[in-house]
Amino acid sequence: MAVVYDINQPRPRHPEKAHKADSAFSKKPDWIRVKAPVSAGYNETHAIVRANGLHTVCEEAGCPNIGECWEKKHATFMIMGDTCTRACAFCNVKTGLPGALDPTEPAHVGEATAKLGLAHIVVTSVDRDDLADGGAQHFADTIRAIRSACPQTTIEVLTPDFLRKEGALEIVVAARPDVFNHNLETVPSLYLSVRPGARYFHSLRQLQRAKEIDSAMFTKSGFMVGLGEERNEVLQVMDDLRSANVDFLTIGQYLQPTRKHHEVMRFVPPDEFEALKTVAYAKGFLMVAASPLTRSSHHAGEDFARLKSARAR
């Protein structure tokens, strides 16, 4: 007898126990659907990215918001190549042995930022466990190149965890980004199946340490829902992040990139995201973005302006 699940109710915690014919990969609720990217702004952003030989997480990770963001000439640059040394079960970025770093890449990111006229830029990267510093110096060089090309642009970095790379975090923070972001991605109990190369408490400590080094810098983190987490685990992650003095929290719906990736265990309805947002604000976050299509860099510029206003109050 086939097992039937309500799409808005939790499924078994272990994806291998879920009925494979009932995969949520091909069936999404109405609130998840987005328009195809066809605008002139999208095409112009695409041309600038290609002309500078850059990668974006928008493309590599298959972000559902690419049409909306690129239409506004907002792109999240992904430095250090398109190949990641890890194989997280939620991520669609290519895994393998990356090539050498491109020493001209920081300058190209600065040039592209100027051409796009960005007031706020987000820079992320693949994991580079093959590098002695995990790519920290490349992050710092990119921050400084953007500052040189666009002095008024505010800079947000979304970094890897730099696991076992002593001193790497300090290199990035010393370059003075306006926002330091590192995502926890999911609750601790799911790390082995969702984020096996990472360690929850190391990531949490990295966020706390960044704030200790530069208390004026905003810190930010986020996680996905719909992977099989329980509500009490979500609330505990919020408490952990507040204990680490994180300012800005993002919560979004996990979407399965391919059938080889971790299954969507549940599509969380919009009203539950609103409830989570209310709880997060009550716990003391300065800024919270929570919706099915929320991603780390979605509306990053507008959110940064609100973040500054919240601190000023």
C-alpha positions as CSV (number, residue, x, y, z in Angstrom):
1,M,0.0,0.0,0.0
2,A,1.4,3.4,-1.0
3,V,2.2,5.9,1.7
4,V,0.5,9.3,1.1
5,Y,1.8,12.5,2.7
6,D,0.2,15.8,3.2
7,I,2.6,18.3,1.4
8,N,2.2,20.7,4.3
9,Q,2.9,18.2,7.0
10,P,6.3,16.9,8.1
11,R,7.5,13.7,6.5
12,P,9.9,11.1,8.1
13,R,13.1,12.6,9.2
14,H,15.2,10.3,7.0
15,P,14.8,10.9,3.2
16,E,15.6,7.3,2.4
17,K,12.5,6.2,4.3
18,A,10.2,8.5,2.3
19,H,8.2,7.1,-0.6
20,K,10.3,7.9,-3.7
21,A,7.3,8.2,-6.0
22,D,6.1,11.0,-3.7
23,S,9.2,13.2,-4.3
24,A,8.5,16.9,-4.0
25,F,11.1,17.6,-6.7
26,S,8.6,18.0,-9.5
27,K,5.5,19.3,-7.6
28,K,5.7,22.7,-6.0
29,P,2.9,24.8,-4.4
30,D,1.8,28.0,-6.1
31,W,3.7,30.2,-3.7
32,I,7.0,28.8,-4.9
33,R,6.6,29.6,-8.6
34,V,8.6,32.5,-10.2
35,K,8.7,34.1,-13.6
36,A,11.2,33.1,-16.2
37,P,14.1,35.6,-16.6
38,V,13.5,37.4,-19.9
39,S,13.9,41.2,-19.2
40,A,16.4,43.6,-20.8
41,G,17.9,44.2,-17.3
42,Y,18.5,40.5,-16.9
43,N,20.3,40.3,-20.3
44,E,22.5,43.4,-19.5
45,T,23.5,41.9,-16.1
46,H,24.3,38.6,-17.9
47,A,26.5,40.4,-20.4
48,I,28.5,42.3,-17.7
49,V,29.1,39.1,-15.8
50,R,30.3,37.2,-18.9
51,A,32.4,40.1,-20.1
52,N,34.3,40.1,-16.8
53,G,34.7,36.3,-16.8
54,L,32.9,36.0,-13.5
55,H,30.8,33.3,-11.8
56,T,27.6,34.1,-9.8
57,V,25.9,32.0,-7.2
58,C,22.7,33.0,-8.8
59,E,23.5,30.7,-11.8
60,E,25.7,28.1,-10.2
61,A,23.2,27.3,-7.4
62,G,20.1,27.7,-9.5
63,C,18.6,30.5,-7.4
64,P,14.9,31.0,-8.1
65,N,15.2,34.7,-7.7
66,I,17.7,35.3,-10.5
67,G,15.1,36.9,-12.9
68,E,14.0,39.4,-10.3
69,C,17.5,40.3,-9.1
70,W,19.2,40.5,-12.4
71,E,16.5,42.6,-13.8
72,K,17.5,45.1,-11.1
73,K,21.2,44.6,-11.9
74,H,21.8,42.8,-8.6
75,A,24.1,39.8,-8.8
76,T,25.9,37.8,-6.1
77,F,29.5,37.2,-7.3
78,M,31.0,33.8,-6.5
79,I,34.8,34.0,-6.4
80,M,37.5,31.4,-6.5
81,G,36.0,29.4,-9.4
82,D,32.9,27.3,-10.0
83,T,34.1,24.0,-8.4
84,C,33.7,23.3,-4.7
85,T,35.8,20.9,-2.6
86,R,32.7,19.8,-0.7
87,A,29.5,18.0,-1.7
88,C,26.7,19.3,0.5
89,A,23.4,17.5,-0.1
90,F,21.4,20.7,-0.7
91,C,23.8,22.5,-3.1
92,N,23.9,22.4,-6.9
93,V,27.4,23.9,-7.2
94,K,29.9,21.5,-9.0
95,T,32.1,19.4,-6.8
96,G,35.7,18.4,-7.6
97,L,39.3,19.6,-7.5
98,P,39.3,23.3,-8.2
99,G,41.9,25.1,-10.4
100,A,44.3,27.8,-9.3
101,L,43.0,31.1,-8.1
102,D,42.8,33.9,-10.7
103,P,44.8,36.8,-9.4
104,T,42.9,39.2,-11.7
105,E,39.5,38.1,-10.3
106,P,39.3,40.7,-7.5
107,A,39.8,43.6,-9.9
108,H,37.2,42.1,-12.3
109,V,34.7,42.0,-9.5
110,G,35.4,45.6,-8.7
111,E,35.0,46.6,-12.4
112,A,31.7,44.7,-12.7
113,T,30.4,46.3,-9.5
114,A,31.1,49.7,-11.0
115,K,29.5,48.8,-14.3
116,L,26.4,47.6,-12.6
117,G,26.2,50.7,-10.4
118,L,25.7,48.7,-7.2
119,A,25.1,50.5,-4.0
120,H,25.5,47.2,-2.1
121,I,27.4,44.1,-3.3
122,V,27.4,40.5,-2.0
123,V,30.4,38.3,-2.6
124,T,30.4,34.6,-1.8
125,S,32.6,31.7,-2.8
126,V,32.9,27.9,-3.2
127,D,34.5,26.0,-0.4
128,R,38.3,25.9,-1.0
129,D,39.6,23.3,1.5
130,D,42.6,22.8,-0.8
131,L,44.0,26.3,0.0
132,A,46.1,26.9,3.1
133,D,43.9,29.8,4.1
134,G,40.6,28.5,2.6
135,G,40.7,31.5,0.2
136,A,40.5,34.1,3.0
137,Q,43.2,36.4,1.4
138,H,41.3,36.3,-1.9
139,F,38.2,37.5,-0.1
140,A,40.2,40.3,1.4
141,D,41.7,41.2,-1.9
142,T,38.2,41.3,-3.5
143,I,36.9,43.5,-0.7
144,R,39.7,46.0,-1.2
145,A,39.3,45.9,-5.0
146,I,35.6,46.8,-4.7
147,R,36.5,49.6,-2.3
148,S,39.0,51.0,-4.8
149,A,36.6,50.9,-7.7
150,C,33.5,51.9,-5.8
151,P,34.3,53.7,-2.6
152,Q,30.6,54.3,-1.7
153,T,29.5,50.7,-2.3
154,T,28.7,48.7,0.9
155,I,30.1,45.2,0.9
156,E,28.6,42.0,2.2
157,V,30.6,38.7,2.2
158,L,29.1,35.3,2.6
159,T,32.0,33.1,3.5
160,P,32.8,29.4,3.9
161,D,33.5,28.1,7.4
162,F,37.3,28.0,6.9
163,L,37.3,24.8,8.9
164,R,40.8,24.0,10.2
165,K,42.2,27.2,8.6
166,E,43.7,29.0,11.5
167,G,43.8,32.8,11.1
168,A,41.5,32.8,8.0
169,L,38.6,34.5,9.6
170,E,40.8,37.3,10.9
171,I,42.1,38.0,7.4
172,V,38.6,38.6,6.1
173,V,37.4,40.6,9.0
174,A,40.5,42.8,8.8
175,A,39.4,43.9,5.3
176,R,36.4,45.5,7.0
177,P,33.3,44.2,5.1
178,D,30.1,46.0,6.1
179,V,28.3,42.6,6.6
180,F,29.9,39.3,7.5
181,N,27.6,36.4,6.6
182,H,28.1,32.7,7.2
183,N,25.1,30.4,6.9
184,L,24.3,27.6,9.3
185,E,22.1,26.1,6.6
186,T,20.2,23.7,8.8
187,V,19.7,22.4,12.4
188,P,22.5,20.4,14.1
189,S,20.8,17.0,13.9
190,L,20.8,17.2,10.1
191,Y,24.4,18.2,9.5
192,L,25.6,14.6,8.8
193,S,23.1,14.2,6.0
194,V,22.8,17.8,4.7
195,R,26.1,19.4,5.4
196,P,28.6,16.6,6.1
197,G,31.8,18.5,5.6
198,A,30.9,21.2,8.2
199,R,30.5,21.3,12.0
200,Y,27.6,23.2,13.5
201,F,29.4,24.6,16.5
202,H,32.4,25.7,14.5
203,S,30.2,27.7,12.2
204,L,28.4,29.2,15.2
205,R,31.7,30.1,16.8
206,Q,32.9,31.7,13.6
207,L,30.0,34.1,13.7
208,Q,30.6,34.9,17.3
209,R,34.3,35.4,16.7
210,A,33.7,37.8,13.8
211,K,31.6,40.0,16.1
212,E,34.2,39.8,18.8
213,I,36.9,41.1,16.4
214,D,34.8,43.9,15.0
215,S,31.8,44.8,17.0
216,A,30.8,47.5,14.6
217,M,30.4,45.1,11.7
218,F,27.0,43.5,11.1
219,T,26.8,39.7,11.3
220,K,24.3,37.6,9.4
221,S,23.3,34.0,9.1
222,G,20.6,31.9,7.7
223,F,19.1,28.4,7.4
224,M,16.6,26.5,5.3
225,V,13.4,24.8,6.3
226,G,11.8,21.8,4.7
227,L,14.7,19.4,5.2
228,G,13.0,17.4,8.0
229,E,13.8,19.7,11.0
230,E,11.5,20.0,14.0
231,R,10.1,23.3,15.2
232,N,11.9,23.1,18.5
233,E,15.2,22.7,16.7
234,V,14.5,25.8,14.6
235,L,13.9,27.8,17.8
236,Q,17.1,26.5,19.3
237,V,19.1,27.6,16.3
238,M,17.6,31.1,16.7
239,D,18.7,31.1,20.3
240,D,22.2,29.9,19.4
241,L,22.6,32.7,16.8
242,R,21.4,35.3,19.3
243,S,23.9,34.0,21.8
244,A,26.6,34.6,19.1
245,N,25.3,38.2,18.7
246,V,24.2,37.7,15.1
247,D,22.2,40.7,13.9
248,F,20.4,39.5,10.8
249,L,18.6,36.2,10.2
250,T,17.4,34.8,6.9
251,I,15.0,31.8,6.7
252,G,14.0,30.3,3.3
253,Q,12.4,27.2,1.8
254,Y,14.8,24.4,0.7
255,L,14.3,23.5,-2.9
256,Q,15.7,20.3,-4.3
257,P,18.1,21.2,-7.2
258,T,18.1,17.7,-8.8
259,R,16.8,14.3,-8.0
260,K,20.3,13.4,-6.7
261,H,20.0,16.0,-3.9
262,H,18.4,15.8,-0.5
263,E,14.6,15.4,-0.8
264,V,12.2,18.2,0.1
265,M,10.5,16.8,3.2
266,R,8.0,19.6,3.5
267,F,6.9,22.8,1.7
268,V,6.4,25.3,4.6
269,P,3.5,27.7,3.9
270,P,4.0,31.5,3.9
271,D,2.0,32.0,7.2
272,E,4.5,29.8,9.0
273,F,7.4,31.9,7.7
274,E,5.6,35.0,9.1
275,A,5.2,33.2,12.5
276,L,8.9,32.4,12.5
277,K,9.8,36.0,11.6
278,T,7.7,37.2,14.6
279,V,9.4,34.8,17.0
280,A,12.9,35.8,15.6
281,Y,12.2,39.5,16.2
282,A,11.0,38.7,19.7
283,K,14.3,36.9,20.4
284,G,16.2,40.1,19.5
285,F,17.4,40.0,15.9
286,L,17.8,43.5,14.4
287,M,16.6,42.2,11.0
288,V,14.8,39.1,9.9
289,A,13.9,38.0,6.3
290,A,11.7,34.9,6.2
291,S,9.7,33.7,3.3
292,P,9.6,30.7,0.9
293,L,11.8,32.4,-1.6
294,T,14.1,34.2,0.9
295,R,17.8,33.6,0.1
296,S,20.9,35.1,1.7
297,S,21.4,37.8,-0.9
298,H,17.8,38.4,-2.0
299,H,17.0,42.1,-1.4
300,A,20.4,42.4,0.3
301,G,20.7,46.1,-0.5
302,E,17.3,47.1,0.8
303,D,17.8,44.9,3.8
304,F,21.1,46.5,4.6
305,A,19.5,49.9,4.7
306,R,16.8,48.6,7.1
307,L,19.5,46.9,9.2
308,K,21.4,50.2,9.7
309,S,18.1,52.0,10.6
310,A,17.3,49.2,13.2
311,R,20.7,49.7,14.8
312,A,20.2,53.5,15.0
313,R,16.9,53.2,16.8
